[in-house]
Amino acid sequence: MGLPQAAIVGRPNVGKSSLFNWLAGRRIAIVDPTPGVTRDRLATPVQAGNRYFELVDTGGMGIEDADKLTRDVERQIDYAIDRASVILFVVDGRSGLVPLDLTAAERLRGVGKPVLLVANKCDHPALDQQLAEFYKLGFGDILPVSAQQSRGRTVLLERIVANLPTEVSEEPADDREPLKIAIVGRRNTGKSTFINALAQEERTIVSEVEGTTRDSVDVAFERDGRTIIAIDTAGVRYRGSVKSDVDFYSLSRAERSIRRADVVLHFFDASKKASMVDKQLAGYILDNYKPAVFVVNKWDLAKGKAFTGEYGEYLRRVFPSLEHVPIAFLTAKDGKNVQKVINLAQNLHKQAIKRAATADLNRVVQQAVKDQSPPMRKNRVPKVYYVTQVATDPPTVVVFTNGPDLFDKTYQRYLLKTLRDRFPFCDVPIKLYLRPKQRDEDLSIEDRLAKKAATRIKKSRPRKEKQKQVGGLWEDV
């Protein structure tokens, strides 16, 4: 399904960002000896043989951030660990074991995922003999590598791939597993009322008092033979207004519900404008590439005051980055349009697991480049060599080019719009990665075929007439 992730974690200054850039094959993360330079999670696809995975860089564990962002950095690390299929626990093989390594190891115990202990900065084999003390961490074999000297890359990639989930060659049926739908929104938007309407019984407390629901409540029900799990989350307050532990953990669990959901229903109160909380939630949904529906509840209160088209245009203006998200209007307390929202959520999940043929992707993208050429940057003409889809849920597309930095954000949005218009995932987020051209021997069989197909498409275009001077006259050749 989704592209599996390998998260790089460890204390500050062990070379996590250098390792990230080295495995990615290009400079993406900032490398600096100053602790705390990396704060956010950085991600990029990496190919090892016939497998793709997403490599994730994180900030240093246990550092006190100078700008008082320690809690935010730690939360990003938790997210990376939670989503990862395999964890690269990086230590410094040159400086040896330090107390912060023990603290990080304690944090990783019990995560229930493969943890590879990677000793970086082992520039030559003589340093490998000094790694015995790292066995105290309890993660088995130690992999000595050197990002600076490019030592041990092949072995490390092989170990990562060996610990990735088994690749599913066939597109899975969308009814094998329960469909998980997270219902999120700010306080008192009718989320619990919606849950009760789905379950056709009172499963959660409904009250006019804001903040009645304080935890994430899973409610299972069946529709047309399909098991659906609706996750009723606590109403979210603006992060700056979180005053109590209850509010903090409600927010944390609501975010976790979004991460584990297949589809997210973002609830709005029709009688109120979108708030900063709604923008915060929408941004979180966008960052996690989750299929979503904007659900405008309590539409009966807006009768005679607004029309669906007007409110829809308003939401498009407020959330321009989520223009692909469909909008639904309902009155949960009367059960009006409740089933239609569930049908829409099921349709979005089907879109998210669709896979486009490689030849079709190359044909469509090459035609898009021909119709609207990317502008020249740095005195270079941007070129697209070939395209392939490497994962689903969300659809993940890798475009191999002569330079990823040559394609600006505007042109990337143009390519995304083209993919949505021409392929059966028009209402779901698409991960688009631009990668530099690779040598043929580094490519999988499917990617080699894709490259050949892209070359044939280019050669099939009518060439512009060329001229040469013959005897003082210009003739076409």
Stockholm file with secondary structure:
# STOCKHOLM 1.0

chainA/1-477         MGLPQAAIVGRPNVGKSSLFNWLAGRRIAIVDPTPGVTRDRLATPVQAGNRYFELVDTGGMGIEDADKLTRDVERQIDYAIDRASVILFVVDGRSGLVPLDLTAAERLRGVGKPVLLVANKCDHPALDQQLAEFYKLGFGDILPVSAQQSRGRTVLLERIVANLPTEVSEEPADDREPLKIAIVGRRNTGKSTFINALAQEERTIVSEVEGTTRDSVDVAFERDGRTIIAIDTAGVRYRGSVKSDVDFYSLSRAERSIRRADVVLHFFDASKKASMVDKQLAGYILDNYKPAVFVVNKWDLAKGKAFTGEYGEYLRRVFPSLEHVPIAFLTAKDGKNVQKVINLAQNLHKQAIKRAATADLNRVVQQAVKDQSPPMRKNRVPKVYYVTQVATDPPTVVVFTNGPDLFDKTYQRYLLKTLRDRFPFCDVPIKLYLRPKQRDEDLSIEDRLAKKAATRIKKSRPRKEKQKQVGGLWEDV
#=GR chainA/1-477 SS CCCCEEEEECSTTSSHHHHHHHHHTSCCSCCCSSTTCCCSCEEEEEEETTEEEEEEECCCTTCCCTTSCHHHHHHHHHHHHHHCSEEEEEEETTTCCCHHHHHHHHHHTTSCSCEEEEEECCCSGGGGGGCGGGGGGSCCSEEECBTTTTBSHHHHHHHHHHTSCCCCCSCCCTTSSCEEEEEEEBTTSSHHHHHHHHHTSCCSCCCSSTTCCCSCEEEEEEETTEEEEEEECCCBCCGGGCCSHHHHHHHHHHHHHHHHCSEEEEEEETTSCCCHHHHHHHHHHHHTTCCEEEEEECGGGGTTTCCHHHHHHHHHHHCGGGTTSCEEECBGGGTBTHHHHHHHHHHHHHHHTCCCCHHHHHHHHHHHHHHSCCCCBTTBCCCEEEEEEEETTTTEEEEEESCGGGSCHHHHHHHHHHHHHHSSCTTSCCEEEEEECCCGGGSCHHHHHHHHHHHHHHHTSCCCCCEEEETTEEEEC
#=GC SS_cons         CCCCEEEEECSTTSSHHHHHHHHHTSCCSCCCSSTTCCCSCEEEEEEETTEEEEEEECCCTTCCCTTSCHHHHHHHHHHHHHHCSEEEEEEETTTCCCHHHHHHHHHHTTSCSCEEEEEECCCSGGGGGGCGGGGGGSCCSEEECBTTTTBSHHHHHHHHHHTSCCCCCSCCCTTSSCEEEEEEEBTTSSHHHHHHHHHTSCCSCCCSSTTCCCSCEEEEEEETTEEEEEEECCCBCCGGGCCSHHHHHHHHHHHHHHHHCSEEEEEEETTSCCCHHHHHHHHHHHHTTCCEEEEEECGGGGTTTCCHHHHHHHHHHHCGGGTTSCEEECBGGGTBTHHHHHHHHHHHHHHHTCCCCHHHHHHHHHHHHHHSCCCCBTTBCCCEEEEEEEETTTTEEEEEESCGGGSCHHHHHHHHHHHHHHSSCTTSCCEEEEEECCCGGGSCHHHHHHHHHHHHHHHTSCCCCCEEEETTEEEEC
//
